Amino acid sequence: MLATATPPAPRQRPGRWWPTAPVRRLGLQTTPGRIRALAAIAVLAIAGFYIVANIAIGNARDGLRVIGHDAGPQVLATGDLFFALSDMDSQVANVLLTGREHDLGTRQQALNRYSQERATADRAAIQAAELSASNPIDQATVRSVLDGLGRYEQLATRAMVLNEQANHPAGPPPGHVIAVYRQATDLMKLELLPQAYNLTLEGGATVREAYAAKRAAVLSSRLWVALVGLAAIAALAGLQFFVAARFRRLVNSALALATLGLIVLSLAAVRLLSGEAAQLQAAKTGGFDSILTMSRARAISNSLHADESRFLLDPGRADTYSLAYLDKSQTVLYVPSGNLGEYHTGLSAAMKAYHANPRTVSFLGFYGDEARAHPGPAVTSILTRFQQIQADDQRIRRLAGAGDTQQATTLLTGRTAGSSSYDFDQYDKAVVSLIGMHRATFDQAIRTGDRELGQSILGNWAALLPLAALGAVILVVVGVRARLAEYR
């Protein structure tokens, strides 16, 4: 029996390394399918660019809003509030010190300034309340300040009425007047001023946190915008090259226009984000930080000037007010010292070294920070005037120690050149001038940032970005539609 020959097994064709079924389902084996896939990738890349750029610009806008329009102005308003409250108490003390000698120290000027600062405090509190509308804690603090201010005004008015009735000579008033004033000044120092100061500190912390978070987000987003923009450009270029190769046409005008537009848009977005990061930095470090530093220095300086009045007004608390004066002086400009005598000696040495070489900043405190960050004639003028008011304080304390309270009061409350109040006013004007310089830097940075967000070289970004992305998508559709129509 012959054996049956076994037919040879069919030869296996080498398999492909990719699954063919999904490719067939998607139609990627055909030119139209591949065009559709590449067009879909390009559209998704454009959409990704729009999303990333929109988030990045939103971060920049939020940063400018918080620093320039919300928390930043709130800090400035609360700084004005602190100063106004402190100055009110200082003027009350000056009125009480003059007694029946109404011409001494221009008592009426002190009363007028008290009224002005009362109105300033009201305006600043209202502005702080409006700006902190979204923060219930700050709102409650502002309401507490306003309530306390009403109670303070009642006590201050009562003290001034009793003082008028006492008809005493210049110097400390009778005990019952001092007792009422103590209630008023304790309310101011222990409740109102700390609350106002806390509002300033909380607002400053909000600005610092927003700046750190938003500027970092803008810089990070700038990188992502660049990367996603490059990816979208690469996808469009790939689609363009594929269409050109398959159809032997050099340029697809719609796809070329979409590619060019996306290149310009990506560069403009990166440039915008770089500019916004720079404006945030200028507003924060070049403006806001110094405004906050100098506003706090001004407010505390006014409070220490008021401690001079309290020192003469209330001998029973003279030591307490002297310690408070030293503590506040060291906060404003710190030199190592254990008492006022050592402070004045240390201040003189520090100023001598500074004037010899302004880069030699051997002191700390608010003015130490400012002298290091922004050296120049404006800071030098403030330091010179601060040294002068400290010299005036020495003279006042020497006269008081010698028992010449009336002369000490004249030196303190007088408004002519050479008096303490006159010198302090000149010092305060110098501080306000420097704050104004930093405020101009701050406002300019915020205006520039807002303007660049609202109006770029390509148009308004709020409308430009979605329209440009939509336009690029439409150009992609138009560009591939004509090629796909050739297969019908």
C-alpha positions in Angstrom: 0.0 0.0 0.0 1.4 3.3 -1.1 1.9 6.0 1.6 -0.1 9.1 1.0 2.1 12.2 0.7 1.4 14.8 3.2 0.9 18.2 1.6 3.4 20.8 2.8 2.0 23.2 5.4 1.2 26.7 4.0 4.0 29.2 4.5 3.2 31.8 7.2 3.6 35.4 6.2 5.6 37.4 8.7 3.2 39.3 11.0 3.3 43.0 11.5 4.4 44.4 14.8 1.3 46.6 15.2 -2.3 45.5 15.5 -4.0 45.9 12.2 -7.6 45.7 13.3 -7.7 49.1 15.1 -5.8 50.6 12.2 -8.5 49.3 9.8 -11.3 50.5 12.0 -9.8 54.0 12.2 -9.1 54.0 8.5 -5.4 54.8 9.0 -4.4 52.6 6.1 -5.8 55.2 3.8 -4.6 58.6 3.0 -7.9 60.3 4.0 -7.8 58.5 7.3 -4.3 59.6 8.0 -5.1 63.2 7.1 -8.1 63.1 9.5 -6.0 61.6 12.3 -3.3 64.2 11.8 -5.9 67.0 11.6 -7.5 65.7 14.9 -4.1 65.7 16.6 -3.5 69.3 15.4 -6.9 70.4 16.7 -6.4 68.8 20.0 -2.9 70.4 20.3 -4.5 73.8 19.5 -7.2 73.2 22.1 -4.5 72.3 24.7 -2.6 75.5 23.9 -5.7 77.5 24.4 -6.4 75.8 27.8 -2.9 76.2 29.1 -2.6 79.8 27.9 -5.9 80.8 29.3 -5.0 79.3 32.7 -1.6 81.1 32.6 -3.2 84.5 31.8 -5.8 83.9 34.5 -3.1 83.4 37.0 -1.5 86.7 36.0 -4.8 88.5 36.1 -5.5 87.1 39.6 -2.1 88.1 40.9 -2.6 91.7 39.7 -6.1 91.8 41.1 -5.0 90.7 44.6 -1.9 92.8 44.8 -3.2 95.9 42.9 -6.9 96.0 43.6 -7.9 94.0 46.7 -5.4 93.1 49.4 -2.8 95.7 48.4 -5.1 98.7 48.6 -6.6 97.2 51.8 -3.2 97.2 53.4 -2.6 100.9 52.4 -6.1 101.8 53.8 -5.4 100.0 57.1 -2.0 101.8 57.3 -3.8 105.1 57.0 -6.3 103.9 59.7 -3.5 103.1 62.1 -1.8 106.4 61.6 -5.1 108.4 62.0 -6.0 106.6 65.2 -2.6 107.1 66.7 -2.6 110.8 65.8 -6.0 111.3 67.3 -4.7 110.2 70.7 -1.6 112.3 70.3 -3.6 115.4 69.6 -5.8 114.8 72.6 -2.7 114.6 74.8 -1.4 117.8 73.3 -4.8 119.6 74.1 -4.7 118.4 77.6 -1.1 119.5 78.1 -1.8 123.1 77.1 -4.4 123.6 79.8 -5.8 127.1 80.0 -2.9 128.6 78.0 -4.7 128.2 74.6 -2.0 130.1 72.7 0.7 127.6 73.9 1.3 125.0 71.2 -1.5 126.3 69.1 -4.2 124.4 70.9 -6.8 125.0 68.2 -4.5 123.4 65.6 -4.4 120.3 67.7 -8.2 120.3 67.9 -8.5 120.8 64.1 -6.0 118.0 63.5 -7.9 115.7 65.8 -11.1 116.3 63.8 -9.3 115.8 60.5 -7.8 112.5 61.7 -11.2 111.4 63.0 -12.6 111.9 59.4 -9.5 110.1 57.9 -10.0 107.2 60.3 -13.7 106.9 59.2 -12.8 106.9 55.5 -10.0 104.4 55.9 -12.2 102.1 57.9 -14.9 102.3 55.3 -12.5 101.6 52.5 -10.9 98.7 54.4 -14.4 97.3 55.0 -15.3 97.5 51.3 -12.0 95.9 50.2 -12.4 93.1 52.7 -16.0 92.3 51.8 -15.0 88.7 51.0 -13.3 88.2 54.4 -15.7 87.9 57.3 -12.9 88.0 59.9 -11.5 91.3 58.6 -15.0 92.6 58.3 -15.6 91.9 62.0 -12.3 93.5 62.9 -13.2 96.7 61.0 -16.6 96.8 62.7 -14.9 96.4 66.1 -12.6 99.3 65.3 -15.5 101.5 64.3 -17.4 100.6 67.5 -14.3 101.2 69.7 -13.7 104.5 67.9 -17.1 105.7 69.0 -16.3 104.8 72.6 -12.9 106.4 72.4 -14.3 109.6 71.1 -16.7 109.8 74.0 -13.9 109.4 76.5 -11.6 111.8 74.7 -14.3 114.5 74.5 -15.1 114.0 78.2 -11.4 114.4 79.1 -11.1 117.6 77.1 -14.2 119.0 78.7 -13.0 118.2 82.2 -9.6 119.7 81.2 -11.2 122.9 80.1 -13.2 123.1 83.3 -10.0 122.5 85.4 -8.4 125.7 83.9 -4.9 124.5 84.9 -1.6 125.9 83.6 0.4 124.2 80.9 1.6 120.8 82.1 0.0 117.7 83.6 -3.8 118.2 84.3 -5.6 117.3 87.5 -5.9 113.6 88.5 -9.5 113.2 87.5 -8.7 114.4 84.0 -5.8 112.0 83.8 -8.0 109.2 84.9 -10.4 109.7 82.1 -7.6 110.1 79.6 -6.1 106.9 80.8 -9.3 105.1 79.9 -9.3 106.6 76.4 -5.6 106.0 75.7 -5.8 102.5 77.1 -8.7 101.7 74.8 -6.7 103.1 71.9 -3.4 101.4 72.6 -4.8 98.0 73.8 -7.7 97.5 71.4 -8.0 99.9 68.5 -4.3 100.2 67.4 -3.6 96.4 67.7 -6.7 95.7 65.7 -5.8 98.2 63.0 -2.2 96.8 62.9 -3.5 93.3 62.6 -5.5 94.3 59.6 -2.3 95.6 58.0 -0.3 92.5 58.9 -3.0 90.1 57.6 -3.4 92.1 54.4 0.4 92.1 54.0 0.5 88.3 54.5 -2.3 87.9 51.9 -0.3 89.9 49.4 2.9 88.0 50.0 1.1 84.6 49.6 -0.7 85.7 46.5 2.5 87.1 45.0 4.5 83.9 45.7 1.8 81.6 44.4 0.7 83.6 41.3 4.2 84.7 40.2 5.4 81.1 40.5 2.3 79.9 38.6 2.9 82.5 35.8 6.5 81.5 35.4 5.6 77.8 35.4 2.7 78.4 33.0 5.0 80.3 30.7 7.1 77.2 30.2 4.0 75.1 29.6 2.6 77.6 27.1 5.9 77.4 25.2 6.0 73.6 25.2 2.3 73.2 24.3 2.7 75.9 21.7 5.7 74.1 20.2 3.7 70.8 20.2 0.8 72.5 18.4 3.1 74.1 15.8 4.8 70.7 15.3 1.4 69.0 14.8 0.4 71.6 12.2 3.8 71.4 10.5 3.5 67.6 10.4 0.1 67.8 8.8 1.3 70.4 6.3 4.3 68.2 5.3 2.1 65.1 4.9 -0.4 66.9 2.7 2.4 68.4 0.7 4.1 65.1 0.2 0.9 63.1 -0.7 -0.5 65.7 -3.1 2.7 67.1 -4.4 1.8 70.6 -3.6 4.3 72.8 -1.9 2.1 74.9 0.4 -1.4 74.5 1.8 -2.3 78.1 2.3 -4.8 77.5 5.1 -2.5 75.2 7.1 0.4 77.6 6.5 -1.6 80.5 7.8 -2.7 78.5 10.9 0.9 77.5 11.6 2.1 81.1 11.2 -0.7 82.4 13.4 0.0 79.9 16.1 3.8 80.8 16.0 3.0 84.5 16.5 0.4 83.8 19.2 2.7 81.5 21.1 5.5 84.0 21.1 3.1 86.8 22.1 1.7 84.7 25.0 5.2 83.8 26.3 6.2 87.5 26.0 3.1 88.6 27.8 3.6 86.1 30.7 7.2 87.2 31.1 6.1 90.8 31.2 3.3 90.0 33.8 5.8 88.2 36.0 8.1 91.3 35.8 5.2 93.6 36.7 4.2 91.5 39.6 7.7 91.6 40.9 8.0 95.3 40.4 4.7 96.0 42.2 5.5 93.7 45.1 9.2 94.3 45.7 9.7 97.7 44.2 6.5 99.2 45.5 4.3 97.3 47.9 7.0 96.0 50.3 8.5 99.5 50.7 5.1 101.1 51.0 4.2 98.6 53.8 7.6 99.1 55.5 7.4 102.9 55.4 3.7 103.1 56.3 4.4 101.0 59.4 7.4 103.1 60.3 5.3 106.3 59.9 2.5 105.0 62.1 4.8 103.7 64.8 6.8 107.0 64.7 3.6 108.9 65.3 2.8 106.6 68.2 6.2 107.2 69.8 5.8 110.9 69.3 2.5 110.6 71.2 4.4 108.8 74.0 6.4 112.0 74.5 3.1 113.8 75.1 1.9 111.0 77.4 5.2 111.1 79.3 4.6 114.8 80.2 0.9 114.4 80.6 0.8 111.5 83.1 3.8 111.5 85.5 2.4 108.4 87.2 3.1 106.4 84.0 6.2 108.3 82.9 8.5 105.2 83.1 6.0 103.1 81.2 5.8 105.6 78.4 9.5 106.0 78.3 9.9 102.2 77.8 7.2 102.3 75.2 9.1 105.1 73.4 12.3 103.1 73.4 10.6 100.0 72.2 9.0 101.8 69.3 12.2 103.7 68.4 14.0 100.4 68.2 11.3 99.0 66.0 11.7 101.9 63.6 15.5 102.0 63.7 17.2 99.4 65.8 20.6 99.8 67.5 21.6 97.7 70.5 20.6 99.5 73.7 19.1 98.9 77.1 17.8 102.4 77.8 17.2 105.7 76.0 20.6 107.1 76.8 22.3 104.1 75.2 19.9 104.3 72.3 20.7 107.9 71.6 24.5 107.2 71.8 24.2 104.1 69.5 22.0 106.1 67.1 24.5 108.9 66.8 27.3 106.4 66.1 25.2 104.5 63.5 24.2 107.7 61.7 27.8 109.0 61.7 29.0 105.8 60.0 26.0 105.9 57.6 26.7 109.5 56.5 30.3 108.7 56.0 29.4 105.8 53.7 25.7 105.2 52.9 26.5 101.6 52.1 27.4 101.1 55.7 24.0 100.2 57.2 24.9 99.1 60.7 21.3 99.5 62.0 18.2 97.3 61.7 14.5 97.9 61.9 12.2 99.3 59.3 14.8 101.9 58.2 17.5 99.4 58.1 15.5 97.4 55.6 14.6 100.4 53.5 18.2 101.7 53.5 19.5 98.4 52.2 16.7 97.9 49.6 16.5 101.5 48.3 19.5 103.6 49.3 19.4 107.2 48.2 18.8 110.8 49.2 15.2 110.3 50.2 16.2 107.7 52.8 19.1 109.8 54.0 16.8 112.7 54.5 14.4 110.6 56.6 17.3 109.3 58.8 18.6 112.8 59.4 15.2 114.0 60.5 14.7 111.0 62.6 17.9 111.7 64.4 16.7 115.3 64.9 13.4 114.2 66.6 15.4 111.9 68.9 17.6 114.9 69.8 14.4 116.9 70.6 13.2 114.0 72.8 16.5 114.2 74.8 15.9 118.0 75.3 12.3 117.4 76.5 13.3 114.8 79.0 16.1 116.9 80.3 13.7 119.8 80.9 11.2 117.5 82.5 13.8 116.0 84.7 14.9 119.5 85.8 11.3 120.3 86.8 10.6 122.7 84.0 7.5 121.1 82.7 6.1 124.2 81.1 9.2 124.7 79.0 9.2 121.0 78.1 5.6 121.3 77.0 6.3 124.4 74.9 9.2 122.6 73.2 7.0 119.5 72.6 3.8 121.2 71.3 5.1 124.3 69.6 4.8 124.6 65.8 7.7 127.0 65.2 11.1 125.9 63.8 13.1 124.2 66.5 10.1 122.8 68.4 9.6 119.0 68.6 6.2 119.1 66.8 7.6 121.2 64.0 10.6 118.9 63.5 8.3 115.9 63.6 6.1 117.4 60.9 9.1 117.8 58.7 10.2 114.2 59.4 6.7 113.0 58.6 6.6 114.9 55.3 9.8 113.2 54.3 8.4 109.8 55.1 5.2 110.6 53.2 7.2 111.8 50.2 9.1 108.5 50.1 5.9 106.5 50.4 4.6 108.5 47.5 7.6 107.5 45.4 7.0 103.9 46.1 3.3 104.2 45.5 4.0 105.7 42.1 6.2 102.6 41.3 3.4 100.3 42.6 0.7 102.0 40.6 2.7 102.1 37.5 3.5 98.4 37.6 -0.2 97.5 38.2 -1.4 99.8 35.4 1.2 98.4 33.0 0.2 94.8 33.9 -3.5 95.6 33.5 -2.9 97.3 30.2 -0.8 94.5 28.8 -3.5 92.0 29.7 -6.3 94.1 28.4 -4.5 95.4 25.3 -1.6 93.6 23.7 0.1 94.2 20.3 -2.4 91.7 18.9 -5.5 93.0 20.6 -7.5 92.3 23.8 -6.3 89.0 25.2 -9.7 88.2 26.7 -11.1 88.1 23.1 -8.0 87.4 21.2 -7.1 84.0 22.7 -10.4 82.1 22.1 -10.8 83.7 18.7 -7.3 82.9 17.6 -7.6 79.3 18.7 -11.0 79.0 17.0 -9.5 80.6 13.9 -6.6 78.1 13.8 -9.1 75.2 14.1 -11.2 76.5 11.3 -8.1 76.9 9.1 -7.1 73.3 9.8 -10.6 72.1 8.8 -10.5 74.3 5.7 -7.0 73.1 4.8 -7.8 69.4 4.9 -11.3 69.5 3.6 -10.2 70.5 0.1 -7.7 67.6 0.0 -10.3 65.1 1.3 -12.8 66.3 -1.3 -10.4 64.9 -4.0 -11.2 61.4 -2.8 -14.9 61.7 -3.2 
